[in-house]
Amino acid sequence: MAQFLDLFSFLSVLLRGLTLSAEALTLGGVVFLLLVSRGVLTHKISRFLIASCVLLVLSQAGYIAANSAILMSSTSLTWLDLVGAGYFVAGLFIMGGGVAIAGASGTSAGRFVFPVAAGAILAGSVMTSHAFGRLHDRALAAGLTLAHQVATAAWIGAMPYLLVALRHMETPQAVILTNRFSRLAIFCVAVLFAAGMGLSLLYIGSVPALGTTYGAMVIGKIILTLAILSFGSLNFQIVRAVRSGAGANMLPLRRFAEAEIGIGFTVVLAAAALTSAPPAIDVKIDRVTAPEIVQRIRPKPPIFETPPINQLSPPTPLRSDDPRQPGSFVPGSQRLLPDTPGDIAWSEYNHHWAGLIVLAIGLLGLASRRFRWARNWPLIFLALAAFLLVRSDPENWPLGPRGFWESFTIAEVAQHRIFVLLLVLFAAFEWAVQTGHISGRRAGLVFPLVCAVGGALLLTHSHSLTNVKQEFLIELSHLPLAILAVLAGWSRWLEIRLPAERTRVFAWVWPACFVLIGLVLLNYREV
């Protein structure tokens, strides 16, 4: 239980993200059945909808169980005491709606059950949002949140159902269905934009408030949403070309839709991360000003000389009852900024060397299009993985006093170890693909998927909340890394999946993203 307590802040965001994703899929399936397919391929779409409902119920049950376990372990409350809690009631609404939709899928009762059950899911979701915690303008915030979630579900959540339908349709019928979905998507984007603007005014309120973690995450969501819209515009052009009889085919549309879905659910995960951060308008004291941001991101020569380990601060106690543990203790939170110049130099040295390695990966990725020897670039990921495993957390194994398994009780360290594992997967699979040891497109998809998932996880990578200003300054470097990783992953995905005549641009985009990641890391600073 102690390990679970330490990891909860990270796991709760992932569980929340999984629940929101399943919710979008479930509501998107309802919208697609009622407004887009209209009786076409009902059986196949209903099967997918039932699977989405099962995922929703299971993820929400896990979220309720996790929150309840935390409360019962830290208080004297029992299960009976928690049944009336807001999160518990909201979870029951969501689970009940999911069960009802699954039961009515594929039946004539669906048209009557779906709206009521979808309303229950939305009610439960809004109950656990920032809107219900507002003292002022609660009804307005709840209404805007409702509109935002419905638009997201009808656009991003319904898109996988469109792909399912297109795989089983001839072109004329597919064009009709795609036209319906395009009109719906355009309307949803307009609603999403309007609701997002309203929520930004309520939760951010001013330009200076963007200098908070919440403000930075909103900017990240906007950037990723613009990427989705760029792929959507390409699909709109394809639909127009097919409709006019210009000879275009629907395969590129499906491939661009895959990237839209992937980035779309990354945005949903970012929204889940936002629920764990206070709205920017409520952070009055520790906002970061524009001059402070400029000072932090101003280019400076990187550090390539490591300080000795004996200059680092002593390990932070893990136990809340340890007499050396200062002040209030939040499970999973560690000190945010190093306390000594040695700590600062150690961290910056790590980021700068990692940036140099990633920069080399990007440059070799660009060169691999002309030079065969450069195709061995994935092996550099092994060097990066080994470097991060040894250097990223000096208080822990192998350099520090904490053992290997004990170090996993710290959420931040556990996240670093997950990223190291992802890097090893990068190296093993992509080297085999690039050098031809593994053939087939499916093997090639491992690299972009791991890259995209790694970027999505980085969006949830949390630090201590004890220093809000410094948390934002670190987020200022992590956020572009996450966005670039997501874009690199889905660009590589499109390079593999698209017809050859459409891959040229994306073949250059993903290594360019790695070059930019390397440059961001080389400019990383903590003071």
BAVEXLUM-458980 format. One record per residue (C-alpha): z negated, y negated, x. Coordinates in steps of 0.2 Angstrom, whole numbers, padded with zeros to 4 digits, always signed. Example, Ala and Ser with C-alpha at 12.3 -4.5 7.8 and 13.67 -1.06 7.14 Angstrom:
<sites>
-0039+0022+0062 -0036+0005+0068 
</sites>
This chain:
<sites>
+0000+0000+0000 -0003-0012+0014 +0014-0010+0021 +0021-0013+0003 +0011-0029+0002 +0018-0035+0018 +0036-0031+0013 +0035-0037-0005 +0041-0055-0002 +0057-0048+0004 +0059-0033-0007 +0055-0043-0023 +0070-0054-0019 +0081-0038-0017 +0074-0031-0033 +0077-0047-0042 +0095-0048-0036 +0098-0030-0041 +0092-0034-0058 +0102-0050-0060 +0117-0041-0054 +0115-0027-0067 +0112-0040-0080 +0128-0049-0076 +0137-0032-0076 +0129-0027-0093 +0133-0044-0102 +0150-0045-0094 +0154-0028-0101 +0149-0033-0118 +0160-0049-0117 +0174-0039-0110 +0174-0027-0124 +0172-0040-0138 +0183-0053-0132 +0196-0046-0119 +0200-0028-0121 +0198-0028-0141 +0199-0009-0143 +0210-0005-0128 +0203+0008-0116 +0186+0008-0125 +0181+0025-0119 +0183+0021-0100 +0175+0003-0102 +0161+0010-0112 +0157+0023-0099 +0156+0009-0086 +0145-0001-0097 +0133+0013-0100 +0131+0015-0081 +0128-0004-0079 +0114-0002-0093 +0106+0012-0084 +0106+0002-0068 +0098-0013-0077 +0084-0003-0085 +0080+0006-0068 +0080-0010-0058 +0070-0020-0071 +0057-0005-0072 +0056-0006-0053 +0053-0025-0053 +0039-0023-0066 +0031-0009-0056 +0032-0019-0040 +0024-0034-0048 +0011-0024-0057 +0006-0015-0041 +0004-0031-0032 -0007-0038-0045 -0018-0023-0047 -0020-0021-0029 -0026-0039-0026 -0036-0041-0042 -0047-0031-0054 -0033-0031-0067 -0027-0015-0075 -0011-0009-0083 -0018-0014-0100 -0022-0031-0094 -0004-0034-0088 +0005-0028-0103 +0004-0046-0111 +0009-0055-0095 +0025-0065-0096 +0035-0055-0083 +0030-0039-0092 +0036-0045-0109 +0052-0052-0102 +0055-0035-0093 +0053-0026-0109 +0065-0037-0118 +0078-0034-0104 +0075-0015-0104 +0076-0014-0123 +0092-0024-0123 +0099-0012-0110 +0094+0003-0119 +0102-0003-0136 +0118-0008-0128 +0120+0009-0120 +0116+0018-0136 +0129+0008-0146 +0143+0009-0133 +0158+0018-0139 +0152+0017-0157 +0157+0006-0172 +0140-0001-0172 +0143-0009-0156 +0150-0025-0163 +0133-0028-0172 +0121-0022-0159 +0129-0030-0144 +0125-0048-0148 +0107-0045-0153 +0104-0034-0138 +0113-0046-0126 +0102-0060-0134 +0086-0050-0129 +0092-0048-0111 +0096-0066-0110 +0079-0071-0117 +0070-0060-0105 +0080-0067-0090 +0077-0085-0095 +0058-0081-0097 +0057-0077-0079 +0067-0092-0072 +0061-0108-0066 +0065-0116-0083 +0049-0108-0091 +0038-0115-0077 +0043-0133-0080 +0031-0145-0088 +0044-0157-0094 +0061-0154-0101 +0058-0135-0103 +0069-0133-0118 +0084-0142-0109 +0081-0132-0093 +0080-0116-0103 +0097-0120-0112 +0106-0124-0096 +0099-0108-0088 +0105-0098-0103 +0123-0106-0102 +0123-0104-0083 +0119-0085-0085 +0131-0082-0099 +0145-0090-0090 +0141-0080-0074 +0141-0064-0084 +0157-0067-0093 +0166-0072-0077 +0159-0062-0063 +0151-0049-0073 +0166-0045-0083 +0178-0044-0068 +0174-0026-0063 +0179-0021-0081 +0195-0030-0079 +0199-0019-0063 +0194-0003-0072 +0206-0008-0086 +0221-0013-0074 +0220+0004-0065 +0225+0013-0081 +0238+0001-0088 +0256-0002-0087 +0262-0020-0081 +0266-0027-0099 +0249-0022-0106 +0240-0028-0090 +0248-0045-0091 +0242-0047-0109 +0224-0042-0104 +0224-0053-0089 +0230-0068-0098 +0215-0066-0110 +0203-0064-0096 +0211-0079-0087 +0208-0091-0102 +0190-0084-0103 +0187-0087-0084 +0193-0105-0085 +0182-0109-0099 +0167-0100-0090 +0170-0110-0074 +0169-0126-0084 +0153-0121-0092 +0146-0115-0076 +0150-0131-0068 +0143-0142-0082 +0127-0131-0083 +0125-0131-0064 +0126-0150-0063 +0113-0151-0076 +0101-0139-0067 +0104-0148-0051 +0099-0164-0059 +0083-0156-0066 +0078-0146-0050 +0085-0157-0036 +0087-0174-0044 +0092-0184-0029 +0102-0183-0013 +0086-0183-0001 +0080-0168-0011 +0094-0158-0003 +0083-0158+0013 +0074-0143+0006 +0076-0124+0006 +0081-0125-0012 +0093-0138-0009 +0101-0129+0005 +0103-0113-0005 +0111-0123-0019 +0124-0130-0006 +0127-0112+0000 +0130-0106-0018 +0143-0120-0021 +0152-0116-0005 +0153-0097-0010 +0158-0102-0027 +0172-0112-0020 +0178-0097-0011 +0179-0087-0027 +0189-0101-0035 +0201-0101-0021 +0204-0082-0024 +0205-0085-0043 +0218-0098-0040 +0229-0086-0030 +0227-0073-0045 +0232-0087-0057 +0248-0089-0048 +0251-0071-0048 +0249-0070-0067 +0261-0084-0069 +0274-0076-0058 +0272-0059-0067 +0273-0068-0084 +0289-0077-0079 +0297-0062-0073 +0298-0067-0055 +0296-0050-0049 +0278-0051-0043 +0267-0036-0045 +0249-0034-0050 +0242-0025-0035 +0238-0041-0025 +0228-0048-0041 +0217-0032-0040 +0214-0035-0022 +0209-0053-0024 +0198-0048-0038 +0189-0036-0027 +0185-0050-0015 +0180-0062-0030 +0168-0048-0036 +0160-0046-0019 +0157-0064-0016 +0152-0067-0034 +0138-0054-0033 +0133-0062-0016 +0130-0078-0026 +0120-0069-0039 +0109-0062-0024 +0107-0080-0018 +0102-0085-0036 +0088-0072-0034 +0083-0079-0018 +0081-0096-0026 +0069-0090-0039 +0057-0087-0024 +0058-0105-0018 +0051-0120-0027 +0063-0132-0035 +0068-0146-0023 +0062-0160-0035 +0044-0153-0033 +0044-0154-0014 +0039-0172-0011 +0031-0173+0006 +0040-0161+0018 +0058-0165+0014 +0070-0166+0029 +0079-0183+0032 +0097-0185+0037 +0092-0191+0054 +0081-0176+0057 +0096-0165+0052 +0108-0174+0064 +0095-0172+0078 +0093-0153+0075 +0112-0149+0074 +0117-0161+0088 +0126-0150+0102 +0115-0147+0117 +0118-0135+0132 +0112-0117+0128 +0097-0109+0137 +0102-0093+0147 +0086-0091+0157 +0071-0082+0149 +0053-0087+0151 +0041-0074+0156 +0033-0064+0142 +0015-0070+0148 +0019-0087+0142 +0021-0082+0124 +0007-0084+0111 -0004-0069+0108 +0001-0058+0093 -0004-0063+0076 -0017-0052+0068 -0010-0041+0054 -0026-0039+0044 -0032-0052+0032 -0051-0049+0036 -0048-0050+0055 -0059-0064+0062 -0045-0071+0072 -0034-0073+0057 -0034-0092+0053 -0035-0099+0035 -0027-0092+0020 -0017-0076+0023 -0001-0072+0014 +0005-0054+0016 +0021-0053+0026 +0021-0071+0032 +0020-0075+0051 +0019-0091+0060 +0036-0100+0058 +0038-0111+0073 +0032-0105+0091 +0016-0114+0096 +0020-0115+0114 +0035-0121+0125 +0037-0103+0130 +0039-0097+0112 +0052-0110+0109 +0062-0106+0125 +0061-0087+0121 +0068-0089+0103 +0082-0101+0108 +0086-0090+0123 +0088-0075+0111 +0099-0085+0099 +0110-0092+0113 +0114-0075+0121 +0117-0068+0104 +0129-0082+0101 +0138-0079+0117 +0140-0060+0113 +0147-0064+0095 +0159-0077+0102 +0166-0064+0114 +0168-0052+0099 +0178-0066+0089 +0189-0070+0104 +0193-0052+0107 +0196-0049+0089 +0209-0063+0089 +0217-0056+0105 +0217-0038+0098 +0233-0043+0088 +0243-0044+0104 +0233-0034+0117 +0229-0016+0114 +0214-0016+0126 +0206-0029+0116 +0204-0017+0101 +0188-0010+0110 +0179-0026+0104 +0167-0017+0092 +0158-0009+0107 +0151-0026+0111 +0140-0024+0095 +0131-0011+0104 +0125-0023+0117 +0120-0036+0103 +0110-0022+0094 +0101-0017+0110 +0098-0035+0114 +0091-0039+0097 +0080-0023+0097 +0072-0028+0113 +0070-0046+0112 +0069-0052+0094 +0051-0048+0091 +0041-0049+0107 +0024-0045+0098 +0031-0028+0093 +0038-0013+0101 +0045-0011+0114 +0039-0027+0123 +0023-0030+0113 +0007-0021+0109 +0011-0016+0091 +0019+0001+0090 +0036+0005+0082 +0030+0010+0065 +0016-0003+0064 +0029-0016+0067 +0038-0012+0050 +0023-0019+0041 +0029-0036+0045 +0043-0041+0033 +0052-0052+0046 +0052-0038+0059 +0058-0025+0046 +0073-0037+0042 +0077-0039+0060 +0077-0020+0062 +0089-0018+0047 +0101-0030+0055 +0101-0020+0071 +0105-0004+0061 +0120-0014+0053 +0126-0019+0070 +0126-0001+0076 +0136+0004+0061 +0148-0010+0065 +0151-0003+0083 +0152+0015+0078 +0164+0014+0063 +0175-0001+0068 +0178+0005+0086 +0184+0022+0079 +0195+0013+0067 +0202+0000+0079 +0206+0014+0092 +0213+0026+0080 +0200+0039+0082 +0197+0038+0063 +0212+0036+0052 +0213+0031+0034 +0210+0014+0025 +0193+0020+0018 +0186+0021+0035 +0192+0004+0039 +0182-0003+0024 +0165+0001+0032 +0166-0014+0044 +0170-0027+0031 +0157-0020+0018 +0143-0019+0031 +0148-0037+0037 +0147-0043+0019 +0131-0034+0015 +0123-0041+0031 +0128-0059+0026 +0121-0056+0009 +0105-0049+0016 +0104-0064+0028 +0104-0075+0012 +0087-0067+0007 +0080-0067+0025 +0064-0077+0022 +0051-0086+0034 +0034-0092+0031 +0031-0105+0017 +0017-0113+0027 +0028-0126+0034 +0041-0131+0022 +0050-0143+0033 +0052-0131+0048 +0057-0118+0036 +0072-0128+0030 +0077-0132+0048 +0078-0114+0052 +0087-0111+0035 +0100-0124+0041 +0106-0112+0054 +0104-0096+0045 +0114-0102+0030 +0130-0105+0038 +0128-0088+0048 +0126-0079+0031 +0141-0088+0023 +0153-0085+0038 +0148-0067+0038 +0152-0065+0020 +0168-0073+0022 +0172-0063+0037 +0169-0047+0028 +0179-0050+0013 +0194-0057+0024 +0194-0041+0033 +0193-0032+0017 +0209-0041+0011 +0218-0038+0027 +0216-0019+0025 +0218-0019+0006 +0233-0031+0003 +0251-0027+0005 +0257-0030+0023 +0266-0046+0018 +0250-0055+0012 +0238-0050+0026 +0244-0063+0040 +0231-0077+0035 +0216-0065+0033 +0220-0056+0049 +0216-0073+0058 +0202-0078+0046 +0189-0065+0050 +0189-0066+0069 +0189-0085+0067 +0173-0083+0057 +0165-0073+0071 +0170-0087+0083 +0161-0100+0072 +0146-0089+0071 +0145-0088+0089 +0146-0107+0091 +0132-0109+0078 +0121-0097+0087 +0125-0106+0104 +0119-0122+0096 +0103-0115+0088 +0087-0125+0092 +0069-0125+0086 +0064-0142+0092 
</sites>
